[in-house]
Amino acid sequence: MKTLPLSKQLIFVAIVFGVAMLTSFVLAFIASAAAGRSGQPLPSPIIGLSLGVVAGAIYIGLAGNKRVALASGDARQAALAPVDDGSARVIVFRRGFVGKLAGVDVYLDGAARTQLKSPRFAALTVSPGVHTLETRMQNKPSKALAVEAFANATVIVEIEVGMKQATPVQRTDDAGLRVVLASTPMVVA
């Protein structure tokens, strides 16, 4: 479990109790207006508290997201073009619905390079050789993926997000995948 700063913990508490109080008030108002003088009991405040906890859990799931700038269309086209300067390129992308809004941190050789939401991709220029790619979702590290990058070549890695963690998986560089990436927003890395 990640540790949140005190300010985010206070916001979490405010969200839980705010949503709980508002929901309980609205339900009690509707029930009392509908019941009139029939003596029906008011709805339990547990309903409001449950909705408050759900809203707070959503906040905690998204609290680790960073603002990441999107690259221009020209930068995206340049990143998808063949490499010819002797360096290598690693394209890391994420697609899918599970955990779509939660940011996944991408680490290359132990250094944080970017954060990806779905659908997004990043192009990382690297020197030829073996590199270690790791992802972290809510500070839970994935298994490291050894990526061998050759000069003037591109390696494509997809981040598969499950219920517990994000896992990097190397994909083959084919034309169909390039078409998908051409219409996917690119983040600055």
Buried (B, 14 or more C-beta within 10 A) or exposed (E): EEEBEEEBEEBBEEBBBEBBBEBBEEBBEEEEEEEEEEEEEEBEBEEBBBBBBEBBEEBBBEBBBEEBEEBEEEEBEEBBEEBEEEBBBBBBBBBEEEBEEBBBBBBBEEEEBBBBBBBBBBBBEBEBEEBEBBBBBBEEEBEEBEBEBEEEBBBBBBBBBEEEBBBBEBEEEEEEBBEEBEEBEBBEB
